Amino acid sequence: MTECLEQLKTHDDHAAILIESICLSYPFQHRFFKATADAK
């Protein structure tokens, strides 16, 4: 969950809301962050 909170700090409010909801859905979390990292 700490990783999620770090991600929240780097995004604007709208994205943070989306990311927070994904963080709450833990099984999806890892794939989301991997996809986000790959997209950069």
Backbone as ProteinMPNN parsed JSONL, in Angstrom:
{"seq_chain_A": "MTECLEQLKTHDDHAAILIESICLSYPFQHRFFKATADAK", "coords_chain_A": {"N_chain_A": [[0.831, -1.205, 0.0], [2.053, 1.158, 0.574], [3.521, 1.757, -1.688], [1.479, 2.466, -3.403], [0.627, 4.866, -2.202], [2.86, 6.444, -2.628], [2.744, 6.665, -5.399], [0.396, 8.162, -5.614], [1.205, 10.695, -4.789], [2.533, 11.686, -6.964], [0.811, 12.368, -8.931], [-1.85, 14.305, -10.457], [-4.932, 15.581, -8.973], [-7.227, 14.372, -10.163], [-6.232, 12.058, -11.408], [-5.178, 10.897, -9.136], [-7.437, 10.157, -7.681], [-8.44, 8.126, -9.304], [-6.264, 6.328, -9.235], [-6.172, 5.806, -6.501], [-8.55, 4.383, -6.167], [-7.917, 2.129, -7.624], [-5.795, 1.203, -6.109], [-7.167, 0.298, -3.908], [-8.239, -1.907, -4.968], [-6.573, -4.405, -4.726], [-5.586, -6.84, -6.134], [-5.417, -5.991, -8.776], [-3.596, -4.026, -8.695], [-0.731, -4.465, -9.019], [-0.434, -5.108, -11.765], [-1.403, -2.761, -12.887], [0.495, -0.802, -12.08], [2.756, -1.83, -13.313], [2.031, -1.604, -15.996], [1.803, 1.167, -16.135], [4.437, 1.931, -15.627], [5.696, 0.767, -17.824], [4.648, 2.323, -19.825], [5.904, 4.739, -19.609]], "CA_chain_A": [[0.0, 0.0, 0.0], [2.964, 2.303, 0.586], [3.837, 2.045, -3.093], [0.315, 3.191, -3.899], [0.635, 6.226, -1.682], [3.926, 7.151, -3.336], [2.21, 6.973, -6.721], [-0.596, 9.224, -5.477], [1.877, 11.982, -4.633], [3.125, 12.133, -8.22], [-0.244, 12.607, -9.907], [-2.818, 15.347, -10.145], [-6.055, 15.102, -8.164], [-8.117, 13.471, -10.903], [-5.535, 10.78, -11.538], [-5.025, 10.335, -7.793], [-8.698, 9.493, -7.334], [-8.467, 6.879, -10.069], [-5.229, 5.44, -8.708], [-6.577, 5.378, -5.164], [-9.564, 3.334, -6.303], [-7.204, 0.935, -8.079], [-5.034, 0.725, -4.955], [-8.096, -0.437, -3.057], [-8.447, -3.182, -5.653], [-5.179, -4.862, -4.681], [-5.144, -7.789, -7.165], [-5.171, -5.284, -10.028], [-2.583, -3.002, -8.444], [0.586, -4.754, -9.591], [-0.517, -4.997, -13.226], [-1.578, -1.351, -13.231], [1.759, -0.087, -11.947], [3.655, -2.327, -14.347], [1.6, -0.982, -17.246], [2.145, 2.581, -16.041], [5.891, 2.035, -15.759], [6.036, 0.431, -19.207], [4.179, 3.388, -20.703], [6.756, 5.926, -19.476]], "C_chain_A": [[0.868, 1.258, 0.0], [3.309, 2.729, -0.832], [2.707, 2.844, -3.732], [0.357, 4.645, -3.463], [1.726, 7.052, -2.338], [3.454, 7.557, -4.733], [1.229, 8.141, -6.652], [0.059, 10.601, -5.439], [2.356, 12.545, -5.964], [2.079, 12.465, -9.286], [-1.144, 13.762, -9.492], [-4.04, 14.729, -9.458], [-6.936, 14.103, -8.898], [-7.485, 12.092, -11.036], [-5.402, 10.102, -10.177], [-6.281, 9.602, -7.355], [-8.787, 8.147, -8.038], [-7.476, 5.873, -9.486], [-5.602, 4.932, -7.327], [-7.599, 4.259, -5.244], [-8.926, 2.026, -6.771], [-6.387, 0.344, -6.93], [-5.917, -0.108, -4.036], [-8.429, -1.793, -3.659], [-7.083, -3.856, -5.811], [-4.774, -5.84, -5.778], [-4.797, -7.124, -8.499], [-3.971, -4.348, -9.92], [-1.274, -3.272, -9.17], [0.584, -4.579, -11.106], [-0.646, -3.544, -13.649], [-0.248, -0.606, -13.163], [2.773, -0.546, -12.981], [3.31, -1.679, -15.686], [1.964, 0.496, -17.264], [3.641, 2.784, -16.243], [6.321, 1.755, -17.198], [5.682, 1.559, -20.167], [5.087, 4.616, -20.666], [7.957, 5.868, -20.414]], "O_chain_A": [[0.46, 2.3, -0.515], [3.378, 3.92, -1.134], [2.945, 3.776, -4.5], [0.146, 5.549, -4.272], [1.536, 8.244, -2.581], [3.734, 8.665, -5.191], [1.228, 9.008, -7.526], [-0.474, 11.562, -5.994], [2.563, 13.752, -6.085], [2.429, 12.804, -10.416], [-1.189, 14.143, -8.323], [-4.164, 13.507, -9.374], [-7.349, 13.097, -8.321], [-8.141, 11.077, -10.801], [-5.502, 8.879, -10.076], [-6.2, 8.546, -6.729], [-9.168, 7.145, -7.432], [-7.814, 4.709, -9.273], [-5.377, 3.763, -7.011], [-7.531, 3.296, -4.481], [-9.347, 0.944, -6.361], [-6.296, -0.876, -6.794], [-5.468, -1.097, -3.456], [-8.848, -2.712, -2.956], [-6.514, -3.873, -6.902], [-3.683, -5.685, -6.326], [-3.977, -7.639, -9.259], [-3.403, -3.932, -10.929], [-0.762, -2.396, -9.867], [1.496, -3.97, -11.665], [-0.067, -3.134, -14.655], [0.098, 0.135, -14.083], [3.565, 0.257, -13.474], [4.201, -1.255, -16.422], [2.388, 1.019, -18.294], [4.06, 3.701, -16.949], [7.206, 2.427, -17.727], [6.332, 1.735, -21.197], [5.051, 5.443, -21.578], [8.774, 6.789, -20.427]]}, "name": "protein", "num_of_chains": 1, "seq": "MTECLEQLKTHDDHAAILIESICLSYPFQHRFFKATADAK"}
